[in-house]
Amino acid sequence: MENSLYKKQIIMFIVMVIIGMLFNPMNILAYRMNDLYISVTLFYGGLLMASNMIWGHEIIHYLSMEHFNSNFFFIGVAFSILISILLLRRQLLINDKQWLRRMIPHHSTALTTTHKIYNKTSDPRIKDLAKEIIDTQEKEIQLMKSML
């Protein structure tokens, strides 16, 4: 029984990593589909989301069913800390191309949100700033794509 539980948790973790990568806010907010790239940083984000879900899941289990698996909880917390510090903050294994592959969707998200405020605002200063950001982000996206 215990072995089966661990297998199910591993499968759940893998599924959560994939979902975390697919539904990353930068992917959802991308201005254009061709601004989306798979990157190591995106994978790290999926890992972080999934590890947070592991320990969060154990808290919910405890609160709703008074069942707590301390192994899953502490493994999840440890993964969250290690992924945050070693992988995301230090950008471990991120080279020039991987950095570009993550920055393009990041800039594309800025385009989406800036286009929205540009169309909503009545403040001319905000409109001018938004136009400047749109122009700059477009140029930077094209430059980064050419560098890939």
C-alpha positions as CSV (number, residue, x, y, z in Angstrom):
1,M,0.0,0.0,0.0
2,E,2.7,2.5,1.0
3,N,4.7,1.8,-2.3
4,S,1.5,2.5,-4.3
5,L,1.0,5.8,-2.5
6,Y,4.5,7.0,-3.3
7,K,4.0,6.1,-7.0
8,K,0.8,8.0,-7.1
9,Q,2.5,11.0,-5.4
10,I,5.3,10.9,-8.0
11,I,2.8,10.8,-10.9
12,M,0.8,13.7,-9.3
13,F,4.1,15.7,-8.9
14,I,5.0,15.1,-12.6
15,V,1.5,16.2,-13.7
16,M,1.7,19.3,-11.5
17,V,5.0,20.2,-13.0
18,I,3.6,20.0,-16.5
19,I,0.5,22.0,-15.5
20,G,2.7,24.6,-13.8
21,M,4.7,25.0,-17.0
22,L,1.6,25.3,-19.3
23,F,-0.4,27.6,-17.1
24,N,2.5,29.9,-16.0
25,P,1.1,33.5,-15.9
26,M,3.7,34.6,-18.4
27,N,2.4,32.1,-20.9
28,I,-1.2,33.0,-20.3
29,L,-0.4,36.7,-20.7
30,A,1.8,36.4,-23.8
31,Y,0.9,39.0,-26.4
32,R,1.5,36.6,-29.3
33,M,1.7,32.8,-29.4
34,N,5.0,33.0,-31.3
35,D,6.5,34.8,-28.3
36,L,6.2,31.6,-26.2
37,Y,9.3,29.4,-25.7
38,I,10.0,26.4,-23.5
39,S,12.9,27.2,-21.2
40,V,14.7,25.8,-18.2
41,T,13.5,28.6,-16.1
42,L,9.9,27.7,-17.0
43,F,10.6,24.2,-15.9
44,Y,12.0,25.5,-12.6
45,G,8.8,27.4,-12.1
46,G,6.8,24.3,-12.8
47,L,8.9,22.4,-10.2
48,L,8.4,25.1,-7.6
49,M,4.6,25.2,-8.2
50,A,4.4,21.4,-7.9
51,S,6.6,21.2,-4.7
52,N,4.5,23.9,-3.1
53,M,1.4,21.9,-4.0
54,I,2.9,18.8,-2.3
55,W,3.2,20.4,1.1
56,G,0.1,22.4,0.7
57,H,-1.8,19.2,-0.1
58,E,-0.6,17.7,3.1
59,I,-1.9,20.7,5.1
60,I,-5.3,20.3,3.5
61,H,-5.3,16.6,4.2
62,Y,-4.6,17.3,7.8
63,L,-7.2,20.0,8.2
64,S,-9.9,18.0,6.4
65,M,-9.2,14.4,7.3
66,E,-6.7,14.7,10.2
67,H,-4.2,12.7,8.2
68,F,-0.7,14.0,7.8
69,N,2.2,12.5,5.9
70,S,5.2,14.2,7.3
71,N,7.5,12.7,4.7
72,F,5.6,14.4,1.8
73,F,5.3,17.6,3.8
74,F,9.0,18.0,4.6
75,I,10.1,16.7,1.1
76,G,7.8,19.4,-0.4
77,V,9.1,22.1,1.8
78,A,12.7,21.1,1.1
79,F,12.1,21.0,-2.6
80,S,10.4,24.5,-2.5
81,I,13.4,26.0,-0.7
82,L,16.0,24.2,-2.8
83,I,14.3,25.1,-6.1
84,S,13.8,28.7,-5.0
85,I,17.4,29.2,-3.9
86,L,19.5,27.0,-6.1
87,L,17.6,26.9,-9.4
88,L,15.5,30.1,-9.6
89,R,17.6,32.7,-7.7
90,R,21.0,31.4,-8.8
91,Q,19.7,30.6,-12.4
92,L,21.6,27.3,-12.3
93,L,22.0,25.8,-15.8
94,I,20.8,29.0,-17.4
95,N,22.9,30.0,-20.4
96,D,22.5,32.9,-22.9
97,K,19.9,31.0,-25.0
98,Q,17.9,29.9,-22.0
99,W,17.8,33.4,-20.7
100,L,16.6,34.7,-24.0
101,R,13.9,32.0,-24.2
102,R,12.5,33.2,-20.9
103,M,12.9,36.9,-21.5
104,I,10.9,36.9,-24.7
105,P,7.6,35.7,-23.0
106,H,8.4,38.1,-20.1
107,H,8.5,41.1,-22.5
108,S,5.5,39.8,-24.3
109,T,3.6,39.8,-21.0
110,A,4.6,43.5,-20.6
111,L,3.1,44.1,-24.1
112,T,-0.2,42.5,-23.2
113,T,-0.7,44.4,-20.0
114,T,0.6,47.7,-21.4
115,H,-1.7,47.6,-24.4
116,K,-4.6,47.1,-22.0
117,I,-3.7,50.1,-19.9
118,Y,-3.0,52.2,-23.0
119,N,-6.5,51.6,-24.2
120,K,-8.1,52.1,-20.7
121,T,-6.3,55.2,-19.4
122,S,-7.3,58.8,-19.8
123,D,-4.2,60.1,-18.2
124,P,-1.9,61.4,-21.0
125,R,1.3,60.7,-19.0
126,I,0.3,57.1,-18.6
127,K,-0.6,56.9,-22.3
128,D,2.8,58.3,-23.3
129,L,4.6,56.0,-20.9
130,A,2.6,53.0,-22.2
131,K,3.4,53.9,-25.8
132,E,7.1,54.1,-25.0
133,I,7.0,50.8,-23.2
134,I,5.2,49.1,-26.2
135,D,7.7,50.5,-28.7
136,T,10.7,49.5,-26.5
137,Q,9.4,46.0,-25.7
138,E,8.6,45.3,-29.4
139,K,12.2,46.3,-30.4
140,E,13.7,44.2,-27.6
141,I,11.6,41.1,-28.5
142,Q,12.8,41.3,-32.1
143,L,16.4,41.7,-31.0
144,M,16.2,38.7,-28.7
145,K,14.5,36.6,-31.4
146,S,17.3,37.5,-33.8
147,M,19.9,36.4,-31.2
148,L,18.3,33.0,-30.8
